[in-house]
Amino acid sequence: MAQPKPRLVYVAHSQRLTPNMHRLVLAGPELADYPNDIASGYIKLMFNEAGQPIRSLNAKAEGTKISLRTYTIRDYDPKVPSITVDFAMHGEGQAEGIASRWARTCQVGDEIVIGGPGPANIVDLEADWFFFVGDMTSLPAISCNLEQLPPDAQGHAVIEVTDVKDIQPLDVPTGISIDWVVNATPGHQSELVERTKEKTWLEGVPQIWVACEFSNMRELRKHFKSFGATKQNLYISSYWKAGLVEEAHKEVKRADAEAA
Ligand SMILES: Cc1cc2nc3c(=O)[nH]c(=O)nc-3n(C[C@H](O)[C@H](O)[C@H](O)COP(=O)(O)OP(=O)(O)OC[C@H]3O[C@@H](n4cnc5c(N)ncnc54)[C@H](O)[C@@H]3O)c2cc1C
């Protein structure tokens, strides 16, 4: 399948949403042909070997080695056109990655080339009930999903954040319980799995949507499979792995998927 064309966008707005979540609005005429319902899909931000944003649409042809970083489209505004992207901050200095550093330090007007979009990632809204599990990297996609649920939806969402002040107001039907798990050291000693296991299994067939750190993902996959979840009703993905940059995480993820 042909790769979507790279597009040049610029930073239209930069804002610290909560202590550990940074929001950028990326705009540019090249976003005009995004599908209107692309929120929850993903983009690939492009950086060079020095960790600088790529600004040339021909970078690959020019021989530049490109590092990709995957982020969710939290919102798409076709009128501008622009996309909103929320970046989980993970420390400054060594623990920080090229994407989180760029999001923290970029200025309005700065340019970057992005790949994508990858398709929207919304659960089957006809399901009997819903179960969402994630951390700050998947909070944008979970928020997109929760906003689309029917008003009588039932189920649970269990979401890990780094600080109690990272809890965001979410637009959810009253039948969806939200549990916030606070973990100051994401990727280590998480209660996300235990708190998920405590939730009551409801009647009928759920749609289950899980994305988080790799080790937590593996535990949660075991848990949900023990309740009979299948490919039809379980989306489960690791969005990052403690100690690995995205390229290395991708390799581990591929090997794990082949073995699963
Ligand atoms: C489909 C998809 C959608 C995603 N959407 C989002 C999104 O909307 N927002 C978002 O913030 N992330 C999202 N992610 C996760 C994001 O791509 C990774 O966290 C990525 O590694 C961040 O790149 P980086 O350059 O900041 O860090 P990297 O250079 O990849 O890693 C540097 C170091 O930071 C660590 N690290 C990476 N992420 C985190 C983290 N969140 N917490 C603690 N340590 C971390 C790594 O383990 C490594 O040690 C998504 C991933 C996928 C697959």
The ligand as an SDF file (V2000), in Angstrom:
LIG
                    3D

 53 58  0  0  0  0  0  0  0  0999 V2000
   -0.3910    4.5220   17.9630 C   0  0  0  0  0  0  0  0  0  0  0  0
    0.3750    5.3090   19.0330 C   0  0  0  0  0  0  0  0  0  0  0  0
   -0.1370    6.5100   19.4840 C   0  0  0  0  0  0  0  0  0  0  0  0
    0.5510    7.2530   20.4700 C   0  0  0  0  0  0  0  0  0  0  0  0
    0.0170    8.4360   20.9030 N   0  0  0  0  0  0  0  0  0  0  0  0
    0.6610    9.1650   21.8450 C   0  0  0  0  0  0  0  0  0  0  0  0
    0.1260   10.4300   22.2850 C   0  0  0  0  0  0  0  0  0  0  0  0
   -0.8810   10.9330   21.7690 O   0  0  0  0  0  0  0  0  0  0  0  0
    0.8020   11.0890   23.2690 N   0  0  0  0  0  0  0  0  0  0  0  0
    1.9560   10.5890   23.8370 C   0  0  0  0  0  0  0  0  0  0  0  0
    2.5120   11.2320   24.7230 O   0  0  0  0  0  0  0  0  0  0  0  0
    2.4810    9.4190   23.4230 N   0  0  0  0  0  0  0  0  0  0  0  0
    1.8800    8.6990   22.4350 C   0  0  0  0  0  0  0  0  0  0  0  0
    2.4180    7.5150   22.0190 N   0  0  0  0  0  0  0  0  0  0  0  0
    3.6500    7.0450   22.6540 C   0  0  0  0  0  0  0  0  0  0  0  0
    4.9170    7.7320   22.1030 C   0  0  0  0  0  0  0  0  0  0  0  0
    5.0250    7.4250   20.7140 O   0  0  0  0  0  0  0  0  0  0  0  0
    6.1430    7.1890   22.8750 C   0  0  0  0  0  0  0  0  0  0  0  0
    6.0490    7.5230   24.2430 O   0  0  0  0  0  0  0  0  0  0  0  0
    7.4590    7.6930   22.2900 C   0  0  0  0  0  0  0  0  0  0  0  0
    8.4850    6.8380   22.7290 O   0  0  0  0  0  0  0  0  0  0  0  0
    7.7810    9.1100   22.7340 C   0  0  0  0  0  0  0  0  0  0  0  0
    8.9140    9.5540   22.0130 O   0  0  0  0  0  0  0  0  0  0  0  0
   10.0780   10.3840   22.7050 P   0  0  0  0  0  0  0  0  0  0  0  0
   10.9570   10.8590   21.5970 O   0  0  0  0  0  0  0  0  0  0  0  0
    9.5280   11.3890   23.6510 O   0  0  0  0  0  0  0  0  0  0  0  0
   10.8710    9.3030   23.5760 O   0  0  0  0  0  0  0  0  0  0  0  0
   11.8660    8.1660   23.0030 P   0  0  0  0  0  0  0  0  0  0  0  0
   13.0560    8.7840   22.3720 O   0  0  0  0  0  0  0  0  0  0  0  0
   11.1010    7.1790   22.2050 O   0  0  0  0  0  0  0  0  0  0  0  0
   12.3290    7.4700   24.3740 O   0  0  0  0  0  0  0  0  0  0  0  0
   13.2960    8.1040   25.2630 C   0  0  0  0  0  0  0  0  0  0  0  0
   13.1550    7.4850   26.6560 C   0  0  0  0  0  0  0  0  0  0  0  0
   11.9070    7.8960   27.2210 O   0  0  0  0  0  0  0  0  0  0  0  0
   11.1420    6.7800   27.6290 C   0  0  0  0  0  0  0  0  0  0  0  0
    9.7100    7.0900   27.4000 N   0  0  0  0  0  0  0  0  0  0  0  0
    9.0500    7.1920   26.2120 C   0  0  0  0  0  0  0  0  0  0  0  0
    7.7590    7.5220   26.4230 N   0  0  0  0  0  0  0  0  0  0  0  0
    7.6160    7.6310   27.7640 C   0  0  0  0  0  0  0  0  0  0  0  0
    6.5160    7.9370   28.6070 C   0  0  0  0  0  0  0  0  0  0  0  0
    5.3130    8.2590   28.1150 N   0  0  0  0  0  0  0  0  0  0  0  0
    6.7290    7.9560   29.9690 N   0  0  0  0  0  0  0  0  0  0  0  0
    7.9390    7.6640   30.4890 C   0  0  0  0  0  0  0  0  0  0  0  0
    9.0370    7.3710   29.7370 N   0  0  0  0  0  0  0  0  0  0  0  0
    8.8560    7.3480   28.3860 C   0  0  0  0  0  0  0  0  0  0  0  0
   11.6450    5.6270   26.7680 C   0  0  0  0  0  0  0  0  0  0  0  0
   11.4180    4.3970   27.4130 O   0  0  0  0  0  0  0  0  0  0  0  0
   13.1090    5.9470   26.6370 C   0  0  0  0  0  0  0  0  0  0  0  0
   13.8430    5.4880   27.7570 O   0  0  0  0  0  0  0  0  0  0  0  0
    1.7710    6.7620   21.0220 C   0  0  0  0  0  0  0  0  0  0  0  0
    2.2910    5.5520   20.5430 C   0  0  0  0  0  0  0  0  0  0  0  0
    1.6000    4.8230   19.5640 C   0  0  0  0  0  0  0  0  0  0  0  0
    2.1780    3.5120   19.0690 C   0  0  0  0  0  0  0  0  0  0  0  0
  1  2  1  0
  2  3  1  0
  2 52  2  0
  3  4  2  0
  4  5  1  0
  4 50  1  0
  5  6  2  0
  6  7  1  0
  6 13  1  0
  7  8  2  0
  7  9  1  0
  9 10  1  0
 10 11  2  0
 10 12  1  0
 12 13  2  0
 13 14  1  0
 14 15  1  0
 14 50  1  0
 15 16  1  0
 16 17  1  0
 16 18  1  0
 18 19  1  0
 18 20  1  0
 20 21  1  0
 20 22  1  0
 22 23  1  0
 23 24  1  0
 24 25  2  0
 24 26  1  0
 24 27  1  0
 27 28  1  0
 28 29  2  0
 28 30  1  0
 28 31  1  0
 31 32  1  0
 32 33  1  0
 33 34  1  0
 33 48  1  0
 34 35  1  0
 35 36  1  0
 35 46  1  0
 36 37  1  0
 36 45  1  0
 37 38  2  0
 38 39  1  0
 39 40  1  0
 39 45  2  0
 40 41  1  0
 40 42  2  0
 42 43  1  0
 43 44  2  0
 44 45  1  0
 46 47  1  0
 46 48  1  0
 48 49  1  0
 50 51  2  0
 51 52  1  0
 52 53  1  0
M  END
$$$$
